Amino acid sequence: MENIQFVKLVQQAVGKFLTDMPRVKPVDDLINKMLLGDDPLLADVLAANNAAGLIPFDVAPNQGKLLKLLITGARCAKVLEIGTLGATARSG
């Protein structure tokens, strides 16, 4: 399968996922607004991803904070992150 065909297939699958799961984003947005506040770096990264035409398949900031909390609570010495796509991973 050619790369272009593969990318189109992935975009269709992600689009279907986003269409089928419309209730998740408003909940994430509310939690992010009420508890986390603005993150200028994340906003810049997401804008750059959009401008580059990347698939909008991002981990919500509250989900990232939960992952950090779980990792810290479990006292993990090492963590393997797979597939950041166009975003940035950071411990802050």
Beta strands, then each sheet from edge to edge (+ up, - down):
end
